[in-house]
Amino acid sequence: MELLLASLLMAWGNVTAAHPGVTMDQLVQASLEAKNAAVAIKPTDSQTPEGDGQKPEEEDPLAYLLPKEKNDPQKDAPKVKGIYVTAHVAGGKKFDSLVDLVDKTDLNAMVIDVKDDYGNVAFDTGNPDIAALGTTKTLIPDIAKVMSTLQEHQIYPIARIVVFKDSVLAVRRPELSFVNPDGSVWKNGRGESFVNPYLKEIWDYNVNVAKEAVKVGFKEIQFDYVRFPEGFAGKADKLQYTKDDRTRVQAVTEFVKYAKEQLEPLGVRVSVDIFGYTASAGVDTGIGQDFEKISANVDVICPMIYPSHYSTGWFGSKVPDAAPYVTINGASKDTGKVIAKLQKKKLDPIVRPWIQDFTATWVPGHITYGKHEVEEQIRALKDNGIDEFLLWNAGNSYTEGVNYN
């Protein structure tokens, strides 16, 4: 379950200290509901970057991060319409009801936690290197039964691996994390810690977990929290951690590139969750996520474009959360502009956004999300030529009666 402290990220300029009309308590509550919860502040006209904010490739010192070619290892995979499933649910009694939901609707996939938001590896992999780290917590006691059920019901299995937000490993191995001047491991406002994206040891650990997921039958590896902590630009100089002369964008993108190279020979797809507003911003916001370069290195890009992530002014809406069609339509168009650049290079991924199946009670002027609101988001995606999506609900309680076509 996503427990990230909701923070105010400014895509252009410095991180703001306040968000008009929203209390800190409301923003903290957001983290309990929305995956990678954050409020993207709408820039003023003077802050809006011209064009897409990217340098032409011939002037781009990071052009080396783009692969020379891209091959989908699963060309026969279905067009995915999926739901998020926690490891607790996958290993418990509620799992059967979600299988039934997929059976009775046009849904056909599940994104299941294999390494969760705390850093727990959710099943016993039998890998001694993973076991030695002490990060395994058997939340799914019988992974073979889960995978057999998915296969029997023709449900496309996607393994979610939370990469750099990893409180479990940070506590066990502080030298792999970010350390405060007093020697303690840095934590965000919710008591969560991150590990260091610069370190290849971290890369290999997460890739090894991914390989174990492939062994038990997952067809796609979805990496989440592929980034530095929110607001990191304002913290970096105060924290002690191993780093080199690479930028944060380089460190994050090089991990994605490496993971893709390691996993592609196994016949598995690689996808990455990314803040949706990074496509709109056109510039790095300090957390190391470059929409174009990450997209070029994956089979599937999953922008998180929940209407509740956008503040007043985005896409012309006073309350974007209350305008699901308008918000998803605007976010999809911004995504399309970036993807169009990659299409010219034949490096474009499948676009499969995360959309909202929860009510953002912390948003002033929010609306209750139900059948109509979910369908409006799907309609906006379809109007932009996007026919794949994932539904997020932290408690895995999905709206009944939705037409997913």
QUIJOUR-V619440 format. One record per pair of residues at least 4 apart in sequence whose ideal C-beta (glycine too) atoms are under 6 Angstrom apart, sorted by the first residue. I is the first residue (numbers start at 0). J is the second residue. D is the distance in whole Angstrom. If there is no record, write none. Layout:
I/J/D
I/J/D
//
This chain:
0/85/6
0/393/5
1/34/4
1/116/6
1/393/6
2/30/6
2/116/6
2/189/6
3/30/5
3/35/6
3/36/6
4/30/5
4/187/5
4/188/4
4/189/4
5/26/4
5/29/4
5/30/5
5/36/4
6/37/6
6/229/5
6/230/6
7/15/5
7/18/5
7/38/6
8/37/5
8/284/6
9/14/5
9/15/5
9/40/5
10/276/6
10/280/4
10/284/5
11/42/5
11/46/4
12/46/6
14/230/5
14/233/6
18/38/6
20/363/5
21/25/5
21/26/6
25/361/4
28/361/4
29/33/6
29/36/4
29/361/5
30/36/5
32/357/5
32/393/6
33/305/6
33/307/6
34/391/5
35/303/6
38/310/5
39/276/4
39/308/6
39/309/5
40/310/5
41/310/6
41/312/3
41/313/5
42/46/4
42/47/5
48/52/4
48/281/5
51/281/5
52/281/2
52/282/5
54/58/5
54/59/5
56/62/5
64/252/5
64/292/5
65/295/5
69/346/5
71/298/6
72/263/5
72/266/5
73/268/5
77/107/6
77/155/6
78/386/5
78/387/5
79/108/5
79/155/6
79/351/6
79/387/5
80/106/5
80/107/6
80/403/5
81/108/3
81/109/6
81/110/6
81/389/5
82/109/6
82/390/5
82/397/6
83/110/5
83/391/5
84/88/5
84/89/5
84/109/5
84/111/5
84/395/6
85/112/5
86/112/4
86/115/6
86/121/4
86/138/4
86/139/5
87/91/6
87/138/6
88/93/5
88/94/6
88/395/5
89/94/5
89/111/5
89/139/5
89/145/6
90/138/5
90/139/4
90/140/6
98/152/6
101/106/5
101/154/5
102/152/6
104/403/6
105/403/4
105/404/5
106/403/6
107/155/6
108/155/4
109/154/6
110/157/4
110/159/5
110/221/6
112/121/6
112/159/5
113/121/5
113/158/4
113/160/6
113/212/5
114/120/5
114/160/4
114/161/6
114/208/5
115/119/5
116/161/5
117/166/5
117/167/6
118/134/6
118/165/4
118/166/6
118/167/3
118/168/5
119/136/4
119/167/6
120/134/5
120/135/5
120/208/6
121/138/4
121/139/5
122/139/4
122/142/4
123/137/6
124/129/5
124/211/4
126/211/6
133/171/6
134/167/5
134/168/6
142/215/5
146/215/5
146/216/4
149/154/4
149/156/5
156/217/5
156/218/6
157/219/4
157/221/5
158/212/4
158/217/4
158/220/5
159/221/5
159/223/6
160/205/6
160/208/6
160/209/6
160/222/5
161/223/5
161/224/5
162/205/5
162/222/5
162/224/5
162/225/5
163/193/5
163/194/6
163/196/5
163/224/5
164/193/5
164/224/4
165/169/6
165/194/5
166/191/5
166/192/5
168/172/6
168/194/6
169/176/4
169/184/5
169/192/4
169/194/6
173/178/6
173/184/5
175/194/5
175/195/6
176/184/5
176/192/6
176/194/5
177/185/4
177/238/4
177/240/5
178/239/4
179/183/5
179/185/5
184/192/5
185/238/6
186/190/5
186/192/5
187/191/5
193/228/5
194/201/5
195/240/5
196/250/5
196/251/5
197/241/6
197/242/5
197/250/5
202/254/5
202/257/6
206/258/5
206/261/5
209/220/4
209/262/6
212/217/4
213/217/6
213/265/5
213/267/5
219/268/4
219/270/6
220/262/6
220/267/6
220/269/5
221/270/4
222/271/5
223/272/4
225/251/6
225/271/5
226/251/6
226/286/4
226/287/5
226/288/5
227/231/4
227/247/5
227/286/5
227/287/5
231/235/6
231/285/6
231/286/6
232/285/3
234/238/6
245/249/4
245/250/5
247/287/3
248/252/6
248/283/5
248/287/5
248/289/5
249/253/6
251/287/4
252/292/5
252/293/6
255/271/6
255/293/5
255/296/5
256/296/5
259/263/6
259/269/5
259/296/5
262/267/5
262/269/5
268/298/4
269/297/5
269/298/5
270/297/6
270/299/4
270/301/6
271/293/6
271/297/5
272/301/5
273/277/6
273/288/6
273/293/6
273/302/6
274/303/6
275/302/4
275/303/5
275/304/4
275/330/5
276/280/6
277/288/5
277/290/4
278/290/5
278/333/5
278/334/5
278/337/5
279/333/4
283/289/6
290/294/6
290/337/5
291/337/5
294/300/4
294/348/5
295/341/6
295/346/4
297/348/5
298/348/6
299/348/6
299/349/5
299/351/5
300/348/5
300/350/6
301/351/5
301/353/6
302/334/6
302/352/5
303/353/5
304/327/6
304/330/4
304/352/5
305/355/4
306/319/5
306/320/5
306/323/5
306/326/4
306/355/6
307/320/5
307/359/3
307/362/5
309/313/4
309/319/4
309/326/6
311/317/6
313/319/5
314/325/6
314/326/6
314/329/3
316/322/4
316/325/5
318/364/4
319/326/4
320/359/5
320/362/5
320/365/5
321/364/6
321/366/5
322/326/5
323/372/5
323/375/4
323/376/5
324/328/6
324/375/4
324/379/5
327/331/6
327/376/5
327/379/4
328/379/4
331/383/4
331/385/6
338/347/5
341/346/4
341/347/4
342/347/4
350/385/5
351/387/4
352/388/6
353/389/5
353/391/5
354/376/4
354/388/5
356/373/5
356/390/5
356/392/5
356/397/6
356/398/6
357/392/5
358/367/5
358/368/5
359/365/5
368/372/4
369/398/6
370/398/6
370/400/5
370/401/5
373/398/5
373/401/5
374/402/6
380/385/4
380/388/6
392/396/6
392/397/6
//
